[in-house]
Amino acid sequence: MKKVVVTLLVAVLAVFSFAAFEVTGGYAHASVAVSDTTAASNVSFNGLSIGANYLYEDLGFVEGGALVLGGAFDYYFPVEATVGAASVEFTQMDITLNLGYRQSLNPFLPELPVDVFVEGLFNYSFGLGDNKLTGSSLAFGGGAGAAFVVQNLDVKVGADILFAKPTIVEEYKEDYKNSFKPKFKVFAGVEF
């Protein structure tokens, strides 16, 4: 058992030796389209997102590039919708796993006053909640942001827009579509 603990500790230290860690929080929005064959209302979820990412920098590809690996917890405020003749309140939460690539633009545009970055993301979400609408979701897209120093803290702000394809739970599969819809987040955070 001691060997396992020591091995895990060495692995964690090795990861931290070349990876930065960021924590973010912000606003999240997602929507689901109604099916063409039912009398139901479209659903738009609005809520809060808390995330954490490892940024594996200096990979040797391009100066200023980083591999992004992390996840987020999205809490959406309850939404009332009409499904058939009934009124339903959806309570949706998502746990999301992220994988992507972030590129700083400063190596190409050194005159920029702050560190500006663009990123491409791929993520998979697991749906949670007592009366959730989506069981899972697959999404891809990208975003942009800026990083700057405030009181010795590396602060980041940005926004991501993804195209998400949800998997509707069995109970509402006839009422809502498993079609691509935009999903976006606006975030701020700090890097350690």
DOZA-165234 format. One record per residue: residue in three letters; chain; x, y, z of N, C-alpha, C, CB in turn. Coordinates in steps of 0.001 Angstrom, whole numbers, plus 500000, padded with zeros to 6 digits. Each point is the difference from the previous one (the first is absolute). Glycine has a CB too. Layout:
SITE  resn  chain  n.east  n.north    n.up  ca.east  ca.north   ca.up  c.east  c.north    c.up  cb.east  cb.north   cb.up
SITE   ALA      A       X        Y       Z        X         Y       Z       X        Y       Z        X         Y       Z
...
***
This chain:
SITE  resn  chain  n.east  n.north    n.up  ca.east  ca.north   ca.up  c.east  c.north    c.up  cb.east  cb.north   cb.up
SITE   MET      A  500827   498798  500000   499173    501202  500000  500870   501264  500000   498190    498735  501219
SITE   LYS      A  502929   501214  499520   500885    501166  500042  500571   500304  498619   500568    499469  502383
SITE   LYS      A  499743   499472  496860   500545    500204  498659  498983   500683  499093   501451    497981  500298
SITE   VAL      A  497274   501651  499848   498944    500617  499192  499878   501484  500332   498770    497803  499898
SITE   VAL      A  501221   502520  501397   499884    501396  500430  501197   500808  499499   498699    499282  502044
SITE   VAL      A  502505   500172  498087   501196    500704  499542  499963   500200  498486   501304    499026  501919
SITE   THR      A  498264   499956  497346   499906    500102  498534  499002   501087  499597   500579    497553  499788
SITE   LEU      A  498261   502478  500870   499003    501035  499704  500521   501392  500340   498185    498337  500431
SITE   LEU      A  502517   501789  500686   500555    501285  500393  501026   500487  498984   499607    499416  502399
SITE   VAL      A  501271   499693  497141   500989    500363  498990  499316   500396  498695   501658    498441  501064
SITE   ALA      A  497283   500835  498560   499265    500336  498771  499365   501378  500098   499555    497570  499617
SITE   VAL      A  499834   502743  501531   499374    501316  500192  501055   501099  499940   498187    498958  501411
SITE   LEU      A  502947   500837  499244   501072    501002  499956  500537   500179  498589   500600    499427  502351
SITE   ALA      A  499493   499473  496900   500465    500096  498613  499032   500809  499156   501148    497795  500239
SITE   VAL      A  497547   501995  499975   498993    500765  499257  500102   501478  500339   498480    498003  499969
SITE   PHE      A  501632   502321  501332   500075    501404  500393  501295   500667  499555   498565    499454  501940
SITE   SER      A  502472   499769  497764   501263    500603  499602  499916   500660  498628   501175    498297  501371
SITE   PHE      A  497909   501243  497771   499899    500647  498685  498573   500404  499648   501965    498672  499282
SITE   ALA      A  497148   501363  501689   498616    500368  499727  499561   501145  500903   499514    497648  499283
SITE   ALA      A  499753   503272  500144   499360    501054  500775  498583   499535  500332   501406    501832  498884
SITE   PHE      A  498031   498716  502159   498665    499606  500450  499150   501257  500071   500898    498008  501320
SITE   GLU      A  497896   501954  498106   499118    501158  500069  498637   499597  500538   501220    501057  498084
SITE   VAL      A  498177   499872  502634   498651    499822  500536  499157   501134  499450   500829    498847  502131
SITE   THR      A  497984   500817  497338   499140    501022  499385  498578   499909  500540   501414    499941  497927
SITE   GLY      A  497869   501137  501926   498580    500043  500328  499318   500958  499046   500450    499469  502431
SITE   GLY      A  498276   500291  497305   499317    500899  499080  498578   499593  499702   502177    500495  499028
SITE   TYR      A  497337   500011  499852   498623    499811  499548  499973   498952  498889   499412    502391  500617
SITE   ALA      A  499575   496739  499407   499858    498968  498961  498589   500041  499425   501723    498543  501148
SITE   HIS      A  498177   501174  497559   498706    499954  499315  499971   498789  499069   499769    502531  500134
SITE   ALA      A  499125   496750  499892   499799    498863  499086  498532   499953  499624   501923    498690  501028
SITE   SER      A  497773   500730  497821   498601    499901  499573  499749   498666  499315   499884    502494  499740
SITE   VAL      A  498840   497139  500227   499571    498748  499375  498806   500330  499116   500831    498565  501962
SITE   ALA      A  499171   500883  496817   498933    500283  499037  498861   498999  500150   501685    500969  498412
SITE   VAL      A  497120   499543  501383   498813    499145  500061  499887   499174  498720   498834    501677  501492
SITE   SER      A  500611   497149  498635   499790    499121  498844  498902   500570  499104   500729    497992  501357
SITE   ASP      A  499287   501650  497360   499016    500518  499043  498624   499361  500175   501864    500411  498405
SITE   THR      A  498072   498490  502320   498754    499225  500063  499268   500124  501326   501023    498434  498413
SITE   THR      A  499348   502524  502414   499373    500086  501318  499655   501438  500356   501260    497968  500707
SITE   ALA      A  497845   502173  500254   499624    501324  500499  500761   500251  501291   497690    499860  498936
SITE   ALA      A  503541   500569  500935   500832    500306  501164  500711   501317  499740   500317    497535  500549
SITE   SER      A  500169   503090  500517   500688    501280  499849  501515   499783  500022   498060    501203  501096
SITE   ASN      A  502653   499653  498163   501459    499950  500022  500511   500283  501410   500086    500730  497584
SITE   VAL      A  501077   498727  502729   500567    500168  501336  501364   500667  499886   498752    497968  500847
SITE   SER      A  501437   503110  499920   501294    500670  500109  500431   499971  501455   499500    501496  498010
SITE   PHE      A  501679   497954  502226   500545    499931  501348  501004   501126  500204   499656    497501  500053
SITE   ASN      A  500257   503177  501081   500954    501027  500397  500495   499667  501397   498866    501759  498555
SITE   GLY      A  502427   498383  501676   500498    499645  501320  501426   500423  500240   498461    498120  499963
SITE   LEU      A  502136   501228  501035   501353    500312  500435  500920   498826  499721   499105    501532  501770
SITE   SER      A  502131   498769  497904   500985    498969  499689  501258   500218  500835   499085    499787  497655
SITE   ILE      A  501431   499129  502926   501263    500024  500732  500888   498945  499366   498908    500794  502181
SITE   GLY      A  502309   499594  497445   500869    499053  499308  501434   500049  500477   498527    500206  498057
SITE   ALA      A  502228   498783  501556   501431    499930  500294  500688   499317  498827   499587    499918  502514
SITE   ASN      A  501558   500615  497094   500754    499459  498860  501487   499926  500309   498283    500931  498440
SITE   TYR      A  502343   498024  501047   501453    499953  499932  500396   500533  498634   500155    498012  501604
SITE   LEU      A  500890   502802  498353   500535    500528  498749  501413   499463  499841   498568    502107  500136
SITE   TYR      A  501597   496945  498972   501316    499417  499753  500709   500852  498950   499176    497653  500583
SITE   GLU      A  501732   503184  499893   500671    500968  499139  501351   499476  499523   498832    501849  501212
SITE   ASP      A  501781   498882  497891   501326    499674  499474  500055   498587  499433   500994    501570  501656
SITE   LEU      A  498038   498112  497500   499962    498670  499403  500909   499872  498792   497686    499786  500815
SITE   GLY      A  502863   501318  498739   500926    499951  498873  499335   500139  498643   501421    498589  501395
SITE   PHE      A  497260   501603  498568   499317    500174  498711  500249   501403  499478   498227    498332  500657
SITE   VAL      A  501124   502624  499989   500109    501408  499637  500183   500772  501293   498555    499731  497902
SITE   GLU      A  502262   501292  502073   500192    500812  501208  498660   500573  500457   502361    500572  499284
SITE   GLY      A  497362   499326  502004   498768    500535  500560  498824   499040  499957   500812    502197  499329
SITE   GLY      A  499391   496558  500238   498916    499026  499929  499901   499177  501266   500290    499910  497547
SITE   ALA      A  498525   499606  502756   499793    499172  501190  498863   499027  499753   500840    501848  501488
SITE   LEU      A  499340   496937  498999   498944    498996  499991  499114   500258  501210   501471    498283  498807
SITE   VAL      A  497214   501748  500993   499050    500273  501081  499297   498697  500363   499664    502405  499222
SITE   LEU      A  500377   497249  502059   499342    498800  500494  499320   500345  501312   501691    498479  498869
SITE   GLY      A  497002   501311  501215   499315    500381  501230  498538   499641  499992   501608    501821  500243
SITE   GLY      A  497638   498920  500544   498583    499725  500113  499268   501150  500656   500504    497578  500120
SITE   ALA      A  498171   502278  499949   499165    501058  500575  498733   499402  500585   500917    501662  498354
SITE   PHE      A  498501   499090  502559   498681    499675  500533  499083   501153  499640   500954    498601  501917
SITE   ASP      A  497983   501107  497335   499036    501027  499576  498688   499779  500734   501090    500189  497718
SITE   TYR      A  498473   500839  503010   498697    499956  500667  499071   500941  499242   501038    499462  502285
SITE   TYR      A  497869   499986  497179   499020    500809  499278  498787   500249  500887   500789    499059  497795
SITE   PHE      A  498715   502159  502180   498824    500339  500786  498800   499233  499463   500937    502293  500511
SITE   PRO      A  498132   497306  500357   498826    499237  499538  499234   500748  498914   499828    498951  502263
SITE   VAL      A  499694   500290  496752   499288    500565  498848  498655   499309  499874   502174    500535  498810
SITE   GLU      A  496772   500262  501022   498668    499430  499766  499742   499957  498505   499150    500867  502222
SITE   ALA      A  500301   498006  497339   499690    499822  498582  498674   499263  499875   502463    499961  499391
SITE   THR      A  496915   500194  499449   498762    499285  499707  500336   498791  499152   498632    502127  500129
SITE   VAL      A  500973   496703  500356   500195    498750  499266  498622   499368  499854   502397    499657  500882
SITE   GLY      A  497087   500344  497883   498621    499554  499791  499069   500997  500661   500701    497566  499906
SITE   ALA      A  498435   501923  500983   499071    500877  500717  500495   500304  501401   498121    499066  498667
SITE   ALA      A  503031   500402  501705   500491    500141  501375  501112   501041  500085   499392    497609  500443
SITE   SER      A  500741   502961  500749   501099    500908  500289  501055   499215  500778   498454    502045  500026
SITE   VAL      A  502792   498028  499504   501092    499227  500593  501104   500958  500419   499439    497970  498585
SITE   GLU      A  501173   501771  502580   501148    500782  500438  501250   499131  499875   498561    501380  501592
SITE   PHE      A  502356   499045  497532   501249    499267  499801  501054   500528  500963   499434    499593  497570
SITE   THR      A  501287   499496  503069   501105    500352  500896  501251   499325  499449   498460    500233  502049
SITE   GLN      A  502333   500506  497225   501158    499449  499283  501307   500459  500629   498654    499951  497896
SITE   MET      A  502247   499106  502282   501388    500274  500376  500876   499139  499108   499392    500569  502425
SITE   ASP      A  501818   499899  497279   500922    499250  499146  501375   499930  500638   498719    500708  497968
SITE   ILE      A  501903   498138  501911   501425    499855  500295  500679   499805  498651   499616    498983  502351
SITE   THR      A  501340   501876  497343   500612    500035  498673  501487   499675  500056   498307    501692  499306
SITE   LEU      A  502148   497501  499739   501420    499724  499816  500464   500728  498743   499812    497732  501156
SITE   ASN      A  501290   503027  498953   500505    500826  498895  501351   499505  499498   498766    501953  500943
SITE   LEU      A  501433   498153  497762   501304    499770  499384  500128   501008  498867   500029    497501  500613
SITE   GLY      A  501108   503170  499324   500152    500991  498943  501416   500503  499873   497668    500649  500368
SITE   TYR      A  502475   500386  498810   501300    500620  499764  499826   501511  500075   500772    498057  498543
SITE   ARG      A  500101   502605  502203   499955    501457  500155  501285   500601  499431   498533    499801  502072
SITE   GLN      A  501299   501233  497133   501155    500651  499372  500006   501488  500341   499973    498310  498118
SITE   SER      A  501117   502135  502476   500183    501424  500254  500339   500687  498678   500780    499559  502388
SITE   LEU      A  498651   501623  497407   500294    500762  498781  501201   500918  500166   497590    499899  499429
SITE   ASN      A  502922   500242  501787   501092    500932  500247  501308   499653  499289   498942    500423  502167
SITE   PRO      A  501408   498294  497629   501217    499740  499219  499911   500534  498566   500368    497972  501401
SITE   PHE      A  498423   502136  498068   499810    500483  498633  499725   501495  499948   499140    497758  499393
SITE   LEU      A  500290   502773  501705   499666    501425  500091  500561   500555  501311   497888    499669  498604
SITE   PRO      A  503426   500525  501476   500618    500393  501279  499591   501374  500513   501887    498595  499347
SITE   GLU      A  497493   502222  499827   499613    501340  500452  498697   500014  500791   501174    500904  498023
SITE   LEU      A  498152   497934  502118   498754    499954  500769  500265   500346  501464   499077    498259  498425
SITE   PRO      A  500063   502574  502196   500252    500425  501387  499736   498896  501036   499402    502308  499288
SITE   VAL      A  499773   496717  500392   499731    498875  500897  500170   498706  499214   498392    501388  501407
SITE   ASP      A  501663   497505  499305   500128    498698  499352  498636   499585  499462   501922    499343  501525
SITE   VAL      A  497936   500619  497164   498740    499620  499348  500154   498568  499485   499476    502428  499338
SITE   PHE      A  499480   496751  500879   500082    498612  499556  498729   499573  499288   501540    499506  501894
SITE   VAL      A  498602   499484  497266   498861    499324  499372  500124   498521  500353   499842    501704  498067
SITE   GLU      A  499037   497602  501926   500035    498584  500348  498943   499219  499235   500859    500598  502264
SITE   GLY      A  499447   498127  497526   499051    499060  499435  499711   498948  501050   500829    500411  497638
SITE   LEU      A  497904   499230  502518   499608    499088  501073  499110   498871  499486   500169    501895  501616
SITE   PHE      A  499941   496982  499053   499125    498850  499808  499572   499591  501393   501142    499219  497822
SITE   ASN      A  497552   500614  502411   499596    499566  501340  498826   499031  499991   500819    502165  500845
SITE   TYR      A  499086   497119  500235   498931    499025  500216  499393   500273  501365   501137    498252  498534
SITE   SER      A  497529   501862  501526   499309    500325  501243  499090   498867  500435   500106    502416  499407
SITE   PHE      A  499844   497360  501900   499069    499062  500612  498905   500810  500670   501814    498246  500354
SITE   GLY      A  496929   501463  499349   498897    500730  500597  499626   499463  501372   499180    500492  497721
SITE   LEU      A  500486   500434  503179   499554    499661  501347  498717   500761  500292   502379    499567  500767
SITE   GLY      A  496906   500019  500276   498805    500715  500424  498817   499066  500148   500852    502034  498869
SITE   ASP      A  498216   498350  501996   498815    499175  500253  499106   499908  498773   500100    500652  502400
SITE   ASN      A  499772   500441  496875   499176    500003  498794  500801   500627  498863   497859    500143  501369
SITE   LYS      A  503252   499189  498272   500879    500526  498959  499391   499756  498627   502006    499601  501463
SITE   LEU      A  498425   501195  497567   499546    499849  498619  501034   499281  499149   498653    502080  500246
SITE   THR      A  502623   498189  499991   501057    499336  499221  500796   499059  500901   500150    501989  498442
SITE   GLY      A  500062   496786  501060   500789    499029  500746  501480   500184  499773   498120    498418  499852
SITE   SER      A  502243   502050  498956   501397    500266  499671  500025   500956  498813   500755    497719  500867
SITE   SER      A  500442   502789  498852   500141    500949  498897  501428   499957  499480   498195    501479  500969
SITE   LEU      A  501945   498561  497722   501297    500033  499345  500114   501354  499299   500058    497447  499686
SITE   ALA      A  501052   503264  500519   500112    501354  499447  501409   500284  499503   498193    500755  501546
SITE   PHE      A  501893   500139  497474   501285    500481  499507  499853   501457  499614   500645    497697  499182
SITE   GLY      A  500448   503030  500876   499959    501415  499641  501279   500688  500408   497526    500002  500239
SITE   GLY      A  502362   501261  500112   501191    500750  500356  499661   501270  500738   501139    499052  498036
SITE   GLY      A  499886   501714  502242   499784    501234  500728  501233   500885  499963   498380    498818  501469
SITE   ALA      A  501543   502263  499265   501096    500961  500076  499970   500662  501364   499934    500398  497502
SITE   GLY      A  501207   500156  502872   500064    500668  501293  501272   500797  500134   498625    498199  500993
SITE   ALA      A  501558   502339  500208   501181    500799  500300  500481   499654  501400   499219    501866  498475
SITE   ALA      A  502085   498229  501723   500610    499760  501308  500841   501218  500371   500032    497478  499619
SITE   PHE      A  499895   502904  501644   500770    501139  500480  500226   499831  501495   499050    501516  498195
SITE   VAL      A  501833   499288  502352   500366    499899  501413  499288   501094  500783   502252    499009  499405
SITE   VAL      A  497085   500571  501707   499350    500926  500922  500447   499617  501407   497977    500344  498452
SITE   GLN      A  502721   500565  502235   500459    499735  501375  500739   498666  500106   498070    501341  500861
SITE   ASN      A  502844   498406  498242   500810    498770  499954  499195   498741  499711   501526    501083  501589
SITE   LEU      A  497276   499054  497912   499191    498850  499584  499904   499978  498483   498677    500071  502155
SITE   ASP      A  501498   498764  497258   499813    499839  498554  498515   499801  499730   502324    498993  499711
SITE   VAL      A  497005   502062  499838   498555    499994  499785  499704   499729  498530   499663    501614  501916
SITE   LYS      A  499282   497595  497837   499570    499717  498624  498515   500295  499880   501787    498225  499722
SITE   VAL      A  497842   502345  499143   498591    500199  499656  499822   499520  498568   499734    501991  501597
SITE   GLY      A  499083   497496  498093   499788    499529  498638  498602   499477  499788   502390    499454  499872
SITE   ALA      A  497390   500022  498943   498702    499433  499628  500230   498844  499035   498839    502240  500325
SITE   ASP      A  500337   496741  499806   500039    498840  499104  498632   499807  499388   501817    498911  501363
SITE   ILE      A  498141   500742  497357   498748    499596  499368  500211   498611  499414   499337    502416  499480
SITE   LEU      A  499765   496685  500886   500093    498603  499581  498719   499605  499284   501539    499465  501929
SITE   PHE      A  498562   499535  497227   498819    499424  499370  499777   498644  500651   500388    501231  497781
SITE   ALA      A  498526   498676  502985   499748    498825  500834  498877   499156  499414   500774    501265  502023
SITE   LYS      A  499435   497429  498004   498975    499044  499569  499583   499206  501230   500944    499842  497619
SITE   PRO      A  497897   500502  502965   499575    499307  501216  499366   498642  499699   499652    502222  501073
SITE   THR      A  500363   496912  499920   499232    498764  499961  498853   500190  500980   502033    498540  499380
SITE   ILE      A  496757   501528  500085   498810    500253  500824  499679   498752  500816   499099    501653  498297
SITE   VAL      A  500476   498550  502961   499629    498861  500837  498779   499306  499404   500938    501146  502054
SITE   GLU      A  498904   497588  498259   498972    499145  499390  498593   500588  500124   501435    498035  500516
SITE   GLU      A  498265   502556  500623   498645    500516  500264  499576   501100  499031   500343    499430  502384
SITE   TYR      A  500623   501353  497123   499677    501139  499133  500563   499842  498587   499967    501441  502028
SITE   LYS      A  500411   497346  497603   500646    499757  498704  499090   500330  498820   501354    498223  501086
SITE   GLU      A  497349   501609  499077   499061    500302  498913  499718   501501  499900   498969    497736  500309
SITE   ASP      A  501291   502997  500762   499639    501419  500052  501134   500942  499594   498413    499406  501791
SITE   TYR      A  502839   500155  498386   501150    500864  499714  500993   499297  499091   499699    501131  502210
SITE   LYS      A  501054   499661  497021   500924    499464  499004  501420   499854  500555   498596    501044  498215
SITE   ASN      A  502107   497954  501274   501431    499835  500258  500763   500742  498905   499642    497735  501142
SITE   SER      A  500131   503554  498733   500623    500768  498917  500995   501007  500559   497934    499716  498604
SITE   PHE      A  503031   500693  500555   501021    500948  500424  499379   501361  500297   501709    498772  498630
SITE   LYS      A  498652   501781  502522   499576    501342  500409  501201   500711  500619   497596    499228  500394
SITE   PRO      A  502470   502090  499491   501127    500715  500619  499934   499967  501523   500096    501482  497999
SITE   LYS      A  501070   498452  502600   500142    500034  501458  501156   500947  500270   499099    497601  500358
SITE   PHE      A  500738   503358  500543   501111    500913  500217  500237   500277  501472   499518    501013  497803
SITE   LYS      A  501713   499391  502475   500419    500330  501351  500811   501287  499969   500007    497558  500658
SITE   VAL      A  499805   503259  500338   500824    501186  500233  500652   499787  501356   498496    501564  498596
SITE   PHE      A  502825   498562  501484   500676    499612  501236  501091   500985  500403   499504    497636  499446
SITE   ALA      A  500835   502277  501828   501162    500708  500553  500648   499045  500995   498943    502338  499695
SITE   GLY      A  502371   497778  500451   500673    499085  500910  501414   500412  500284   498573    498206  499165
SITE   VAL      A  502107   500957  501596   501401    500240  500343  500822   498757  499663   499328    501611  501845
SITE   GLU      A  501945   498623  497847   500933    498922  499685  501046   499908  501091   499621    500313  497533
SITE   PHE      A  500695   498454  502848   501025    499771  501030  501223   499355  499375   498227    499757  501769
***
